[in-house]
Amino acid sequence: MASIFTKIINNEIPCYKVAETENCFAFLDINPNAEGHTLCIPKQEVDNLFDLDTKLYNELMMFSKKVAKALKKAIPCERVAMSVIGLEVPHAHVHLIPINEMKDVTFRNKVTLSKNEFQDIANNIKSYL
Ligand code: 5GP
């Protein structure tokens, strides 16, 4: 069965898209730690990030770097943190999280955003890409 992220890529489930290339896709996390929390994924459905072939792994890292740079410009923050967890969705993904302090990467503090806020944030990040 296709992962929830494959369904997002295929437009079967809506998302707030940030960026797309031939092999990678970025969209806002639906339950964000902070405004701008973005997920970068390979289009190929592989569970574990470290099982990606080297070429696609490097491509995803370069893609994540580009999105992180745009994120830093779009969202005022101390840093953009990068985290790989994967306990919930078995489709490799890189979390990019604008942070100001350690608690922003604990995945315990969550922010609630309206549809309009999500859309504005996605548009803002896109404008720096
Ligand atoms: P992990 O697998 O790294 O533990 O967490 C998966 C992440 O994907 C979580 O932060 C969760 O909020 C996010 N997520 C799960 N389902 C969806 C979804 O349908 N849409 C979006 N945009 N994010 C999701």
Residues whose N, C-alpha, C, O or C-beta is under 5 A from the ligand:
A	BS01	5GP	I4 C15 L28 D29 I30 N31 I85 G86 L87 E88 V89
